[in-house]
Amino acid sequence: MISDEPPAEGRPARTRRRRWLIPALLLIGWLAVGGFGGPFAGKLSEVAENDNAAFLPASAEATAVTEWQKRFADSQTVPAIVVLERAGGITEADQRFLATATHHIEGVPGVRGPLPSPIPARDGQATQLVVPITADGNPGDVAQEVRDAVPRPPSGLTVLVTGPAGQLADLVEAFSGIDGLLLLVAGAVVALILVMVYRSPVLPLVVLLSAVCALGLASLIVYLLADQDVLALNGQSQGILFILVFGAATDYALLLVSRFREDLRDTPEALTAMRTALRATVEPITASAGTVILGVLCLLFSDLNSNRGLGPVAAIGIAAALLASMTFLPAVLVLLGRAAFWPLLPTLGSAHKEEGGLWARVAGRVNATPRVVWIGATVVLLAGVAFVPQLRASGTDQSDVFLTEVDSVTGEQVLARHFPAGAGSPAVIIADAERTGEVAAAAQVEGVSQVAPLTGPEGAPTVVDGMAQLNAILTAPAGSESAIATVQRIRDAVHAVPGGEAKVGGRSAIQLDTQETSKRDRAVIMPIVLVVIFAVLALLLRALLAPLLLIATVVLSFGATMGVSALVFNHVLDFPGADPGVPLFGFVFLVALGIDYNIFLMTRVREETIGSGTRAGTLRGLTVTGGVITSAGVVLAATFAALAVLPILFLAQIAFIVAFGVLLDTLLVRSLLVPALTIDIGKRVWWPSRLASAPGS
């Protein structure tokens, strides 16, 4: 342990021991937590579910159909489809190859055999083999084993494994980089930025170690809860958890370390400086973490399993980051003392560099023309908001989930060329057994090629508790916009059959219900988030007007971000659209995280205002927090941008939205708009607290 503090004459031996004993015990305890919990970050994928059930709306029609389907079979299966294609037509050699491949596939654990006969295409250029995979295990892993079991095909023959299980296998592969590549990229980016900020080799290691310990604790808790089915975890939530922990832990560390460095210039002892720094930062950091925790917990009001699961997962990550930043990090900094900042040591009596430089000039410009500054910033944001109508967030085809070429998507395209595209994933209709004829006739809408009942071994329709199952083969690929529109037509038709009690489910119906539920979630959750954050800000700032202004600026920033994102997605990255959940996730993270930086700024402004008035307090608050808040924003934006290394459309879009939005909040809203508005409004901004009627401006 390193310490540069001079001995204190006359200090009792017990006090001197306590000075290093408590921090040392905290350090040892956290290293034990990190060492034990760290491996669970790599085990989270074992308890994550990435199949359709992980994203099902809890009360949707498709969910009810899924439950009914379980009654019609001794064991549920998820189909993988092996499709063979040869441009000149399937040959006898190809058929012999398929027979050999079938034998190998039937030996894969998890495949329910014997397999049905292959289905040749009418044009003779393709053949498909449906492989039922038991749903008890992990169908995605089994589908990957099916791929591995297929021998090398003859020259000129294309063999692909697609269908729902094939897509799960590709999702598993896409998310496989979460506990490796994603953490590596996020850690490297944070380390690089911290080295540039601190110009020290020691502090970046300390901050990263704090983030790693927090991630270990969060991973351990999430693993235990997911393993006991207390919360739902999927690949998206897992990736966001890692990013949030790294970003939040680093942000909190930046604020604490900045204040600690300030106090070391005025205080001879590290322990005293840390006590002062903690007293000054514990309120804004705790309020910031509490705001994000409450914001993400609002996702519990969602009707989507995936959203409800993300809420507590993200909250656990933020809480772990807060705990590590308020205990482990102070302990290490006290033990290291000024040596933590080597080679640029903050010596006693040295100048406070935070009070000069770039941010002093920015504060001067804001002070000179506050009204011009806030009006100009508002115009810039409104220009971004103008492009919000271009955002296409009504949903995408299932084939657009991946940003790289994968077998399941290519296989779906092959099936669509030679077979009724939805043959592998029919729409499933559950109806009164006595009305199946009428329901089947009604289901023959545009986009349906065939409707047939589920039959038993003897060929008779299967009836369970007076209900029967019908399978409707769609002409469009499952999960496509055309298939979703067809499902809606089927529902409209079969719901109109008197006494049919028909419900429509299946893969495309799940997509439809997910989209509709996402729209409902936006209307319910967004207002709740705003109310919760307003309450936190009102308690923190002891005012009502200031919180309203801060929320208004962040909402305006969110609108501008979504407008710019629409332009980038449509005209730069050429994305096919966006999931309906993208605006909701963007809103929750941007509003909660954007308010963070306003909290950091305005708590310091309020502290300075008490002694020097609103104008002077705002200018000093902006000057001394400008560098650290900007650094925090850059770190958080960079960590979220790291999500783009996972080849999933949803995560790539969230990565851009949050990264751009955080930078916009940091560089424009917090640096110019909020300080300029505060100065222009004056002390009235603190209404109805006593500061609003205090002498001075």
N, C-alpha and C positions, 0 to 999 in steps of 0.2 A: 504493500500500500504506500502511496506517495502522499506526502503532505508538506506544504511549504509554509505552514503557519508557525509563527514564533511562539515559544512557550509562554504561557500566562503565569506570571509570578503570583504565588499565593493561592492559585486555584486549587480546590480540594482534589485529592487523587481520585475520588469517586466520580467527580464531575469530568475530569480529564479522561477517565476510562469510558464513561458514558458517551463522551464526545465521539469516540470512534467505535465503541462496542455496538450501539444500536444501528448505525449505518452498516457496519460489517455484518451483523445478523440479517439485516434486510437484504444485503447483497447475496449472502449465502443462501437465504431462503428463496430468492428469485432465481438464482442459478439452478437450484434444485427443481423449482417449478418448470423452468425452461428446459432443463435436461430431461425431465420426465414427460412433459407435455409436448415437447418439440416433435418427436416421432409421430404423434397423432395427426400432425398436419399432413403427413403422407398417407395416413390411414383413412382420412375423411372420405376418399373416393369409395372405400369399401361399404360405407353406410349411405352413400348418395344414390338417389334414384333419378334416372334421366329418361324413363319411359313416359308414355302419355299420362299414366296415372299420377305422375308427380306434378302435372300441370292441370289436372282436371278441375273444372269448377265444382265446388262442393254440392251445389243444389241444382245443377244443370240437368237437362233431359238426357244428354249423352252419358252422364254419370249413372243415372237410374238404369239405363239400358245395359251398361257395363255390369252392374250388379245382377241384373236379370240373366245376362249371358252365363254367369257362373252357375246358374241352376240348370242350364241345358247341357252341361258337360261334366263328366267326372273330374276332369282337370282342365284348366284353362290353358290355351296355347296361343302363342304369338307366331304368325307365319313368317318364315323367310322364303324368298322365291329365288331359285337358281334359274337364271335365264341364259339360254345359248342362242347365239346368232351367227349366221354365215350368209354373206351377201348372195352367194350363188346357190343357196339352198342347203338344208341340213343333209349330210351324207350318212351312209351306213356306218362309216368309221366314227362319225360324231355320235351316232346312237349307241355304238358299243362303248365309246368313252363315257356317255351319260350313264349307262348301266354300271360301269365300274365306279363312277363317282357316287352313284346312288348307294352302292354297297358301302363305300367308305363313310358316307354321310350318316347312314343308319347306325354306324358304330360310335358316333359322337355322343357322349353323355349329355342328356337334356333334350335330345331329338326323340320325338315320339314316333316310333315306327310300327309296322312297316309303312314306307312312304307310298302315297298314292301314285297312280300311273302318270307319266309325263303328259303334258298337254301340248300338242303341236299347233303351230299357227296355221291359219288357212293358206297363207302364201308360201308355206313350206320353208321359210327362211329363219324360223326361230322355234324354240321349244322351251316350255317352262316347267319347272318341277317345284311344287309347293312342299316346303319342309316345315311341319308343325313343331314348334319348340315349346316345351313346357314353361309356363309362366312362373313356376314356383321359385326358380333360381334367377339368374340374370340372363335374359334372352339375348342381350347384346353380346355378352361374352361367348355364349353358345354359338351365335351367328358367326362370330369371328373364327371359332373353331371349325365351323362348317366351311368357311372360306379356306382355312388351312388344310382341311381334309380333301378338298377337290384337287385331283391330280393335274399336272400340267396338260393343257388342252392341245389338240392337234393344231398344226399351223393353219391360220386363217379363221379359226373358230374363237369367237369372243364369249367368255363365260364370266358372269357377274352374279353376285348375291345381293338381292335387294329386298323389297318388302319392308314391313314395319320392323322386323328383327334386324334386317340389314341396316336400316337407318339408325337403330339403337347402337349397333356395333360402330358405326361411323361417329356417332355422338360420343361414345366412350373413348374412341381414339382422339377425337378433337379435344376432349376435356383432360386427356392424359397428361397434357403439359402444365396443368394447374400447379401441381406441387413440385415441379421442376423448373421448366422454362419461365413460367410466370413469376415465381419467386426470385429466380436469378435475375431477370430483367428488372423487376421492381427494386430489388436490393441494390443492383448496380447503379440504377438511375438515382436513387436516393443518396447513395454513397458519393457519387460524382457531384451532386448539387451541394451536399453538406461540406465537402472538401472546398468547393468554391466559396461557400458562405463563410466558413470558419477559418479557412486557410490553416488548418491544423490537422495532423494525422490522428490525434487522440479523440477529439470530440465526435467525429463521425462514427468511430467504432463504438463509442459509448451509446450514442443515440440508436445506432443499428441494433446493438445488443439489447437495448430496452425494447425495441420493436419486436425482436425475435422472441424475447421472454413473453411479451404480451401475446404474440401469436401462438406460442406454446400453450399458454393458459386458455386462450379462446378455443383453440383446436381441441384440447382435452375436454372442455365443457361441452362443446358442440357435438363431439364424437359420442360422448356418453348419452346425451339427450337424444341424438338421432338414433343411436343403437337401441334405445328403449322406446322408440317411436313417439317420443314426447314432442319432437318437432320434425318437420320435413326438410331434407337437405337435397339439393341437386347441384349439378355442375356450375350453373350460373351463380347460385348463392355461395358456393365454395370459392369461386374466383373473386367475387365481390368482397367476401370476408377477408381474404388475404390482402387485397388492395386497401380496404378500409383500415385494417389494423396498422399496416405500414404507414399509410398516409396520416392517420390521426395521431399515432404515437410520435411521428416525426414533427407534426404541427405543434403538438403540445410541448414537445421538447424544445423546439425553437423559441417558443414564448418564454418558457421557464429559464432556459440558458441565457437568453438575451437579458432578462431582468437580473439574473444572478451575476452576469458580467457587469452590469451597471452598478450593482451594490458592492461588488468587490473593489470598485474604484473608490468607494466611500467608507469601506469597512475593513479592518485589518484581518478579521477571522472569517474563514469560509463558512463555518457553522452559523455565525450571526448573519452573514450575507444571505445564506440559503433560507434562514428563517424569514428574513425580510422579503426575499423573492417569492417564497411560498405564500406569505400573507397577501402579497400584491397580485399573484397570478392564480391562486387556487379558485377564487370566485369566477373569473372569466373562463378559465379552462374547464371548471366543473359545469358552468352554465353552458358552455359550448358543447361539451360532451352530452350533457343532459338534453340539449336541444336536438342533437342528432339522434340520440337514443329514442326520445319521444317521437321524433319525426318518423323514424323507420318503424317504430312499433305501431304507428297508424296503419301500416300495411296489414295488421291483424284484422282490420275491417274489410279486407279483400275477400272475395268469394273464390279466389284461385288458390289452390294448395301451394303453388310455387311462391306466390307473393306473401302469403301468410307465413310460410316457412322462412323467407328472407328476413322478415321483420325481427324476430328474436335472434336469428343468426347474426345479423348486422349489429344489433344492440349489444350482444355478448362481446363482439369484437371491439366495439367502441369502449365498453366498460373495462375490458382488459387493458386497452391502450391507456385509458385514464388512470387506472390503478398503477400500472407500471411507471407512468410518467410522474405520478405524485409520490411514489415510494422508492422504487428501484433507482430511478435517475437521480433524485436528490441525494440518495445515499452514496452513489458512486461519485457524484460531483463534490460532496463534502470530503470524502476520502482522498480525492485527487487534489482538491483545492485549486489554486491558480494554475497548477501544472496541467490541468485539463485543457487549457487554452494554448499550451506550448505550440509554437515558439512566440506567439504574440500575447504575452502575459498582461492581464489588466492590473497594473500596479496601483498601489494605494495613492490616491491623489491625482492620478492621470486624468486626462481630459475625456469627457463623454463624447465620443465620436458620433454617437447617434444624433446629437443635437445639431450637426452641421451636414454639409454635403448635399446630395441630390434632394433628399426629402425636405430639407430646410428651404431649398429653392421652390419645390412644389408647393409647400405651405405658403410661401410668400406669394406665389402666383394666385393661389386660391384666396388668400387674404385681400389681394388687390382688387379682384373683380369676382366676388363669389357668385353673383347672380348670372353673369355671363358664363361662368364655368358650369353651374348646374344646369342651365338651360341648354348649353352646347352638348353636355353629356347626355341629357335627356333626348335631344334630337337624334344623336347617334344611336341610342338604344331603340328609339321608335322606328328608325330606318330598318333595323333588324327585324323588329316586330312585324313590319309590313309584309315580310315574306313568309310568315307563319302559314297562310292558306296554301302554300305550295308543299307543305309537309304531308306526305302520303303515309298515314299510319293506320290504315284500315286492315292491314294484314298482308301476308305474303304467302306464296306457295310453300309447301313443306320442302320442296326441292331447293328453295332459296335460303334455307337455314344455314347452309355451309358456304364459306367463301372460297374454298378450294374444291377441286374436282374429287368426288368420292364415288365409290362403286354403287351405293344405293341410289344416288341421283341418276347416274349414267344408266343403271339398270332399269329405272322407271322410264327413262326415255326410250330404251329398247322395247320394253313392254308396250308402251304407247304406240310404237310404230307397227306392231304386229298383232296385238291383242286388244280387246276392250280394256282401256287403260286402268279402270278401277277394279279389275277382276280379282287382284290379290287382296284388296281391302274394301269389301262391299259395305254399303250402308246397311245397318242392322235395324230391323223393325220388330219390335215386340208388340203383339196385338192379341186381342181376345180370340181364342182358337175358333170360336163359332163365327167370327167375322173375317177370317183370313182371306177368303175369296174376294170380298169387297175391298179389303185393305190392299191386297195385292193389285187389284185392278186400279185402285186410286193411285198407287205408287208408280204406275207406268207413266211418269211425266217425262217431259223433255230432258234428255241427258241420262235416262235410264235404259239400258239395253236388255235387262232381264230381271225378273223378280221370281224367286223360288223359295219354297219353305225349307227349313232345316229338317232333315229326315233322319230316322233311326236306322238300325241295321236291317230292318225288314222293308225299308223304303217308305214307311208311313211317316207323316209329319210328327215331329216330337212335340208333345204337349206337357207342360209343367204348370200345375196349379191353375189350369184353365187358360193358360197363355201359350202362344206359339211364336216361333221366331221365323222371320222372313229375311232373306238376303237379297238386296238390290244391287246389281252390278251396274256401275256407272261407266259412262263413256269417257269421262275425263279422269286424269290421274288423281289418286286420293290425296287430299290436302291442297289441291290446286283451287284457285278462285272459282273456276268453272264447277268443280266438284262441290264446293261449299254452296254455291248458288243452287245447284241441283238438290242438295240436301234440304235447303230451305223450301224448295218447291215440293219435295216429298212430304215434308212436315205439314205444310199448308194443306196438302191434299188428304193425307191420312187422318189428320186431326178432325177433318170435316166428316168422317165416316161415323154415323150414329152408333154408339155402343162399342166402337172398335177399341177404345182406350189405347190407341196406338202411340208409341214413343219411338223416335228414330235416333240411333246412335251410330257408333263406328268412328273410324279415324277422321273422316271429313266433318262429321257432326261435332267431334271434339274440338276441331279447329273453329267451327262456327260458334260454339258455345263459349270458347275461350275468348274469341274476339268480342262477342256481345258482353261477356262479363267484364272484360277489360274496360269497355266504355262505361259500364255502370260503376266500376271501381274509381275511375277518374272523377266522376261526378260526386262520389261520396267521400273519397279519401282526401282530395286536394283541399276542400274547405276545412276538414278536420285538422290537417297539418297546419294550416294558417292560424286557426284558433289556438292550437297548442303552442305554437311558436310565439304568438302574440302574448300569451299568458306568461311564458318564460321571460320574455324581454321586459314586460311590464314589471315583474317582480325584481328583475335584475337592475333595471335602470330607475326604478321607483317613479315611473312616468307613464303616460298614455300616448302622448303625441309622438314622442321619439320612436316607440315601437311601431306605430302605424307607418311612419315615414320609412323606417328601415325595411319593413315588410313590403311596402310599395316599391321600393328601389330594387329589392331582390326579385320580386315578381316581374317587374319590368325587365330586369336582366335575364330572367328565365325566358320571357317571350322573345327577346332579341336573340338569345342562344338558339332557340328552336327555329327561328327564321333563318339564321345563318346555317344551321345544320341542314335545313331543307335544301338550301342552295348547294351545299357541299355534297349531300347525299344524291341529289338528282343530277347535278351537272358536272361534278368533279369525280366522285367515286362511282357514279352510275349504279347505285343500289336499286334493287327492284321495288323498294318500298320499305315499310317498317312495321314491326309488330305493334298492335294496339297498346301493349304495355310499355313501350318505349317512352311516350310522353309522361306517363305516371312515374316511372322510375327516375326519369330526368328531373321531374318536378320535386320529388321527395329528396333526392340527393342534392340538387342545386339549391333549393330553398333552405334546407337544413345546413348544408355546408357553407353556402353563401352568407347566411346569417352569422356563422362562426366568425368571419373576419370583421363583420360589423360589431360583434360582441367584443372582440379583442380591441378594436379601435374605440368604441364608445364607452367601455368601462374605464379605459385610460383617460378619455376626454372628460368623463364625469369626475374622475379622481382629481384631474388638474383643474377643472372648473370650480370645484369647491374652494380652492385657494386663490384663483386668479381670474375667474369669470369665464363665460362661455366662449368668447372669441379667442382669448389667449389660451384657454384650456384646449380648444379644438386644434389650434395651430401646434401647440406643443405635443398633444396626443398624436397628431399626424406625423410630426417630425420624428419622434422617438420610436413609434411603432411601424413606420413605413417600411424600413428594411426587413424587419423580422416577419411582418405579415406578408409582404411580397414574396419572401423566401418560402414561407409556409404555403402560399398559394401555388407557387411554381412546383414545389415538392408534391403537393396533392394532385395537381394537374398531371404531372409526369407519372405518378404511380397509377392513376386511372388510365392514362394513355397506354400503360403496359398491358391492359386487358386486350388490346388489339392484337397481341401475339397469338391469341386463341382464335382459330378460324371459324368463328360463329358470328353471324350477321348481327344478332341482338347485342352481343358484348362489344363488337366493334362500334356500333352506333352509340351505346351507352358510354364507351370510352371517349369518343369524340365529344359528345354532348357535355359530359361532366368536365372533361379537361378544358374545353373552350370556355364553358360557363364559369368555371372557377377562376380562370385567368381574367375573364371579363369582369367578374366581381372584384377581383383583387386589384387590377390595374385601373379600372375606370370607376366602378361604383364606390368602392371603399376609399380610393385615393382622391377622387375628385368630386363625385356627385354628393356623397354623404357629408363630407366636411363643408363643401360649399353651401349645401342646404342648411346645415346646422348654423353656420355663421350668418347666413342671410336671415334666417328665422330668429336667431338670437336666443336669449334665455327662455323665451316662450316654448322652445323645443322640449323643455323639461316639465311642462305642465302635466299634472297639477302639483308636482312636488315643490318644496320650498325654494329650490334653485330657480324656479320660474319667476319668483318675486324677490330674489336676492338683489342687492345693489349692484350696479354695473351692467355691462352688456352681456 
